[in-house]
Amino acid sequence: MKKAIGILLVISLAGLLGWQIYQRVLAAKTANPGGGPPGRGGVAVAVEIAEVKQQPIQDVGDFTGSLSPKSQFMVAPKVAGQLDQLLVNVGDRVKRDQLIAKLDDEVAQQEVAKAQADLDMAKASLAQSQSALDVAKRELDRAQALFQKEIQSQSGLDTAKAKYDAAMAQTKVAQATLNNRQSSLETARSRLAYCEIRADWEGGSDLRVVGERFVDAGSILQANAPIVSILELNTIVCVIQVIERDYFRIKQGQTATIDTDALPGKTFTGQIVRIAPLLKENSRQARVEIEIPNPESLLKPGMFVRVQLAFEKIENATVVPAAALVKRNDQQGVFLADLQNMRASFVPVKVGVSNNTQAQIIEPQLSGSVVTLGQYLLEDGTTILLPQKQGASPSGERPQPKKD
């Protein structure tokens, strides 16, 4: 069955091609009933034409680029440990300071308990030292009073003072130990807090999305080993590379129009926010970044896009369709259509601003009509015919070939 369908399809295509060839031959005979060579071309060529116009034309630069997130960072633990829970997955939205994952915190809790016990012991030691210092202070005051009354000897006063100094030193040591134990407790509590891994960032939107996941629950992680990546997609960045010719025409704040094959028929508007201050020597190109609002998250990092930047607008320019431009003998030009003699003449031109649809002709001054379809079959002086002038019969049917 499939083979039969294929044979029918081939026959249909061959019939269509034969009909087109027949129409071409019929048109040539109509244009040249004598059978001789119609002008220099030998056979008349069916073409389409368009008028040369005087109108404004916009100089548009076409570029290609790729998309990347406005902001991207890796969420990683500050301490080593076993990943106990992973609370998000690829594509999940996360808020600022949201809990992402948890490490096994049993050891960290024990360290906090030990640091707390050491701190309590240091507090008790300091209290004991302060009590001994108070006793030594009272004894020193008593010894000084008795010495003033010449009841206490100098040696007794010196002994009381030495005891006071020793008690004072012991108190300072106890205070330093207490401070050290307090610091150890804070460190242990920080390590315990680090077992809860959060996604935190400064500036930008409060809501972002998980781009990639690198580990699973149960993994043994080193400090700073990535767990997930967090992307900001509310605004996305398009990166293009521009050559020297276009570099000085691009300005910060300039508007850009972006489209992609992934979203046919939809265009986006962005703004140039950064222009690299240098061109790379190996490519002679500079990096340009365009920020594009992306509230619906339609644009994704890694997409290939086309970018149009509008430059100078020229008023009252001589404009022809871009399709009319051809090359003959390494010269760029157009074929002017002489509608009285039905011949095409090749005219070399100097092209100014051009885009996908139109081209500005700087020299010479053109008027009339140019060939826009069929021009690649033409030479200077070739006879042309316009299929639209052959026309159909009033009933709309195709003209039937004459029988010999």
Order of alpha helices (4+ residues) and beta strands (2+ residues): alpha-beta-beta-beta-beta-beta-beta-alpha-alpha-beta-beta-beta-beta-alpha-beta-beta-beta-beta-beta-beta-beta-beta-beta-beta-beta-alpha
